[in-house]
Amino acid sequence: MMVRTYSIAGALVIAMTVGMAGTLSGCAEETTAAVDEQDVQTLRFSVKGMTCEGCSSSVHNAIARLDGVVSCDVSLAGETATVQVSDVDASQRIVDVIAGLNFTIEPVPEQTTE
């Protein structure tokens, strides 16, 4: 496992982990404006068409740089993206940007327990 942390002018912190199971995760968050945990929601997507680590890295990077994204985890093996967002409108932006990379992406409905 490899962990990298970068800081740019003390305002932006980026952490990334590349795991053995083809999972790329990371986050970009401004340390000066903390996000309230109550405002963060988790979105899950099915992402088809990723064939290599480069594909999953492209998907991850495209999602991670979108406004409102708190963290992102892309699994090549699971063909999924799990994204924590602070903006309720981020879902459509995520779908649009990944579809623009020629991957098939669909939101995964939340499972409800009854």
C-alpha positions in Angstrom: 0.0 0.0 0.0 1.3 3.5 -0.8 0.1 6.7 0.8 0.9 10.1 -0.5 0.0 13.4 1.1 0.5 16.8 -0.6 0.0 20.3 0.7 -0.3 23.4 -1.5 0.2 26.7 0.4 -1.2 25.0 3.5 -4.8 25.3 2.1 -5.3 22.1 0.1 -4.5 18.6 1.4 -4.7 15.6 -0.9 -4.3 12.0 0.3 -4.2 9.0 -2.0 -3.9 5.3 -1.4 -3.4 2.7 -4.0 -4.3 -0.7 -2.8 -3.5 -4.2 -4.1 -7.2 -5.0 -5.0 -7.3 -2.2 -7.6 -8.8 0.4 -5.4 -7.9 4.0 -5.7 -9.1 6.4 -3.0 -8.4 9.9 -1.9 -9.8 13.2 -0.9 -9.3 16.8 -1.5 -10.5 19.1 1.2 -9.9 22.7 2.2 -8.6 22.8 5.7 -9.7 26.4 6.2 -13.4 25.5 5.6 -14.2 22.3 7.3 -17.2 20.4 6.0 -19.8 19.5 8.6 -20.2 15.7 8.7 -24.0 16.1 8.8 -23.8 17.9 5.4 -21.9 15.0 3.8 -23.8 12.3 1.9 -22.4 9.1 0.3 -23.3 8.4 -3.3 -22.6 5.1 -5.0 -22.2 4.5 -8.7 -21.7 1.5 -11.0 -18.9 2.3 -13.5 -18.6 0.0 -16.5 -15.8 0.0 -19.0 -12.7 0.4 -16.8 -10.1 -2.2 -17.9 -7.0 -1.1 -16.1 -5.5 1.0 -13.2 -5.2 3.9 -15.6 -9.0 3.8 -16.2 -9.8 3.8 -12.5 -7.2 6.6 -12.0 -8.9 8.7 -14.7 -12.3 8.1 -13.1 -11.0 9.0 -9.7 -9.2 12.1 -10.7 -12.2 13.4 -12.7 -14.5 12.9 -9.8 -12.1 14.2 -7.1 -11.6 17.6 -8.8 -15.4 18.3 -9.0 -16.8 21.0 -6.6 -18.6 19.5 -3.6 -16.6 16.2 -3.6 -15.2 15.5 -0.1 -13.7 12.0 -0.9 -13.8 9.4 -3.6 -13.1 5.7 -3.8 -13.0 3.9 -7.2 -12.7 0.1 -7.4 -11.6 -1.4 -10.6 -12.4 -4.9 -9.5 -15.8 -4.0 -8.2 -16.6 -1.5 -11.0 -17.8 1.0 -8.5 -17.2 4.5 -7.3 -18.2 5.6 -3.8 -18.2 9.4 -3.4 -18.8 11.5 -0.4 -20.2 14.9 -1.3 -21.2 18.1 0.5 -23.3 19.3 -2.4 -26.6 17.5 -3.2 -26.3 18.5 -6.9 -23.0 16.7 -7.3 -24.5 13.5 -8.5 -25.5 14.7 -12.0 -22.1 16.5 -12.4 -20.3 13.1 -11.5 -22.4 11.2 -14.1 -21.8 13.9 -16.7 -18.0 14.0 -16.3 -17.6 10.2 -16.2 -19.9 9.7 -19.2 -17.7 12.3 -21.0 -14.7 10.0 -20.4 -16.7 7.2 -22.3 -17.4 5.1 -19.3 -20.9 3.9 -18.5 -22.0 5.2 -15.1 -25.2 4.8 -13.2 -26.2 5.7 -9.7 -26.7 2.7 -7.4 -30.0 3.1 -5.4 -29.7 3.2 -1.7 -30.6 -0.1 0.0 -33.4 0.3 2.5 -34.0 -2.1 5.3 -37.6 -2.9 6.2 
